[in-house]
Amino acid sequence: MTQVPASDLTLPDGVRVVPGRDGLTAVQVDVASCFGELYLHGAHLTSWRPLGSEVLWMSGAAVFAPGRAIRGGVPICFPWFADGPDGTSTPAHGFVRTTEWGLVDATTDGRWVELHLALTDTEQTRALWPHSFAADYRVRMGEDELALLLTVTNTGDAPFTFEEALHTYFTVSDIRSVQVRGLEGSSYLDMVPGADRGPHVQQGPISFTAELDRTYQATGATAVIRDRDRSVTVARTGSSSAIVWNPWVDKSAAMADFGDDEWTGMVCVETANAKADAVTLAPGAAHTMTAHVSV
Ligand code: TA6
């Protein structure tokens, strides 16, 4: 897929390529139904504001720099999650969230706007992960739904296995009064350092009283973030894993790009295929994972 420089594209009304934070290029969507902002760096969605109300969470300490992941919004984790299946993969969460993606085009049907981005393997990526791939990402934003569609194609001549996640940070009023419902009965791994890894079975709604870092496996269940009088729904297709995370006090303090007191205002509910749910693609095959966020 040939890509022209983003600045040469003909874009729909309300869609602009603009200088973003600290020299990184951003695509801004400002239409009647919503505002949105996505950085070409990592194809990283940093804002979705349907009817003026921000749904995504961004750290006030986020760093916008080459080689660094932006803290908040929707980082894309690929071709591994965290430190990978054998626990030795770096950089954490793979390399596409710190790589510049190409803007293929932007389209609209008058109600929603879709941004289409693409990334293929390079000498640099093959040095980290010796496979040929094409990643295609579509971000469709409107008044009441944000759809994120990530398609991975094996463009090489041998099968490969990968993990992936749309590591979505949601803004909440106070995590201590939030529940995440819908994953009851699902099996999960407890990834909090020092915890009994499990697997465990989710008993009842998820509530937060300490650091929580759970990788739910073999479930496509829809999750609902209940935040006082507000609900955010995360429906998934092509995803067998969900990750729910809040760093709480100590881990927040340990992250330089995460404000010490910011942990109360966010929760991650991530659409993924991780650990036992990793995906294997034959040469020429493709796999699409989709998150549908509605408020
Ligand atoms: O999604 C949960 C998690 O794997 C946590 O363990 C924590 O490390 C978080 O991702 C953020 O990772 P990052 O590399 O972005 O700091």
Boltz pocket constraint, residues with backbone or C-beta under 6 A from the ligand:
constraints:
  - pocket:
      binder: B
      contacts: [[A, 69], [A, 82], [A, 92], [A, 93], [A, 167], [A, 191], [A, 213], [A, 243], [A, 245], [A, 268], [A, 270]]
      max_distance: 6.0
